[in-house]
């Protein structure tokens, strides 16, 4: 659940059909005194190909591990800019 400072989450999935697992974790940090602006960091690791490690359509961006970082800046309620990068 989102708090005033942001949020943190985690997920573990096990695909019995291929006996592989994926672990995901994320952190969302709100920027003080900048409503709607936030930093986000997400990472995951998969033991092998399975239904939980696909990041794109039909697993196009799937891999063993990935790290994503992004920043969203809200200039006002109607205008926001976003910059992010992912390594996989």
ABEGO torsion letter per residue (X at the ends): XBBAAEBBBBBBBBBAAAGBBBBBBBBBBBBBGBBGBBBBBBBBBBAEBBAAABABBGGAABBABBBBBBBBBBABAABBBBBBBBBX
